[in-house]
Amino acid sequence: MTIQWFPGHMTKAKREMQENLKLVDLVIELRDCRIPLSSKNPMLDEIIQTKPRLIVLSKKDKGEAEITQQWIEKLKDDTTLVIAADLLHDSFVPKLTQACKEVMKEKIERMIRRGIRPRAIRAMVVGVPNVGKSTMINRLAGKKIAQTADRPGVTRSLQWVKLNKDVELLDTPGVLWPKFEDPTVGFHLALTGAIRDEILPKEEVVVYALKWLSDNEPQRLKERYALQNLAADPYALLTQIAVARKHLNKQGEADLTRTIDMVINEIRNDKLGPISWERPA
Ligand SMILES: Nc1nc2c(ncn2[C@@H]2O[C@H](COP(=O)(O)OP(=O)(O)OP(=O)(O)O)[C@@H](O)[C@H]2O)c(=O)[nH]1
């Protein structure tokens, strides 16, 4: 499997992000709640270093509530707070404001002790493509403003989205590519629609998904495709699904290409229910 990671592109994105980081007190890192490990950029820690961080697990509506809650507990530490949100529907200004203040609590108290009146907390949103950065900024701004930062040659003056007197967000999110030398990371990104279909063979993605579902959520597969038993071999299982859905060619043989497309679309559109592909150990 050959996957490009565009090192040149990353260097530029990293440099721009480092410039913007100087302007903010806090980083809001978005990760997909279904794949909080695979949707983490491995360079981010190095880039933001000790800057306080709030992790927002996005697409809460598409993940399993219990697992997301477990991730919230698992990922938080002394300097990092974690919250989850359905960025399309939740009205999360109060929750986000509260979380930002909580992360910055010590610094704010220190300023007050020194007699400095704290100004609004300035934050920037960062995350891998498709994780919900623009959606979040646009919802918080109440209008469409966020553009992705990865377009070459687009230089804009920076603007701040004022949430309230306590928090302001930089209107330009920081985009960092996921790194997927580990094939599982690539499969997770593909199953959640985070990378284009051309990047990984759909067949490999579906084989991975069927094996994972057979091991972890067999009942969902049985119910969705009206199967009594699940074949152990993923291709035999695909054939079972093809037959159940009457995906047959003129010779009456299973049309696996059609079935592969159907399964991947059904997974992405939550037809098998919300699925958290990564679960805390
Ligand atoms: N169901 C659901 N969909 C979401 C949520 N947040 C974002 N989306 C959808 O995810 C897709 C990607 O969202 P964007 O806001 O464009 O993501 P981005 O991180 O700005 O992506 P890039 O511009 O590629 O960097 C869009 O179709 C959104 O509608 C969420 O919380 N729940």
The ligand as an SDF file (V2000), in Angstrom:
LIG
                    3D

 32 34  0  0  0  0  0  0  0  0999 V2000
  -23.0030   14.1070   11.7850 N   0  0  0  0  0  0  0  0  0  0  0  0
  -22.0810   15.0600   11.9630 C   0  0  0  0  0  0  0  0  0  0  0  0
  -21.4650   15.5910   10.8840 N   0  0  0  0  0  0  0  0  0  0  0  0
  -20.5420   16.5460   11.0870 C   0  0  0  0  0  0  0  0  0  0  0  0
  -20.2000   17.0110   12.3780 C   0  0  0  0  0  0  0  0  0  0  0  0
  -19.2430   17.9510   12.2390 N   0  0  0  0  0  0  0  0  0  0  0  0
  -18.9890   18.0690   10.9210 C   0  0  0  0  0  0  0  0  0  0  0  0
  -19.7840   17.2250   10.2220 N   0  0  0  0  0  0  0  0  0  0  0  0
  -19.7670   17.0200    8.7680 C   0  0  0  0  0  0  0  0  0  0  0  0
  -18.4620   16.5800    8.4020 O   0  0  0  0  0  0  0  0  0  0  0  0
  -18.0930   17.0890    7.1330 C   0  0  0  0  0  0  0  0  0  0  0  0
  -16.7620   17.8100    7.2300 C   0  0  0  0  0  0  0  0  0  0  0  0
  -16.9040   18.9770    8.0370 O   0  0  0  0  0  0  0  0  0  0  0  0
  -15.9740   20.2620    7.8400 P   0  0  0  0  0  0  0  0  0  0  0  0
  -16.3990   21.2500    8.8450 O   0  0  0  0  0  0  0  0  0  0  0  0
  -15.9340   20.6670    6.4010 O   0  0  0  0  0  0  0  0  0  0  0  0
  -14.5660   19.6550    8.2330 O   0  0  0  0  0  0  0  0  0  0  0  0
  -13.1420   20.3870    8.1930 P   0  0  0  0  0  0  0  0  0  0  0  0
  -12.3770   19.8260    9.3380 O   0  0  0  0  0  0  0  0  0  0  0  0
  -13.2870   21.8550    8.1240 O   0  0  0  0  0  0  0  0  0  0  0  0
  -12.5770   19.7930    6.8440 O   0  0  0  0  0  0  0  0  0  0  0  0
  -11.4150   20.3490    5.8450 P   0  0  0  0  0  0  0  0  0  0  0  0
  -11.9530   21.5850    5.2240 O   0  0  0  0  0  0  0  0  0  0  0  0
  -11.2680   19.1910    4.8940 O   0  0  0  0  0  0  0  0  0  0  0  0
  -10.1810   20.5460    6.6580 O   0  0  0  0  0  0  0  0  0  0  0  0
  -19.2440   17.9850    6.6780 C   0  0  0  0  0  0  0  0  0  0  0  0
  -20.0680   17.2100    5.8200 O   0  0  0  0  0  0  0  0  0  0  0  0
  -19.9740   18.2990    7.9710 C   0  0  0  0  0  0  0  0  0  0  0  0
  -21.3540   18.5510    7.7660 O   0  0  0  0  0  0  0  0  0  0  0  0
  -20.8760   16.4130   13.5150 C   0  0  0  0  0  0  0  0  0  0  0  0
  -20.6260   16.7240   14.6890 O   0  0  0  0  0  0  0  0  0  0  0  0
  -21.8010   15.4670   13.2310 N   0  0  0  0  0  0  0  0  0  0  0  0
  1  2  1  0
  2  3  2  0
  2 32  1  0
  3  4  1  0
  4  5  2  0
  4  8  1  0
  5  6  1  0
  5 30  1  0
  6  7  2  0
  7  8  1  0
  8  9  1  0
  9 10  1  0
  9 28  1  0
 10 11  1  0
 11 12  1  0
 11 26  1  0
 12 13  1  0
 13 14  1  0
 14 15  2  0
 14 16  1  0
 14 17  1  0
 17 18  1  0
 18 19  2  0
 18 20  1  0
 18 21  1  0
 21 22  1  0
 22 23  2  0
 22 24  1  0
 22 25  1  0
 26 27  1  0
 26 28  1  0
 28 29  1  0
 30 31  2  0
 30 32  1  0
M  END
$$$$
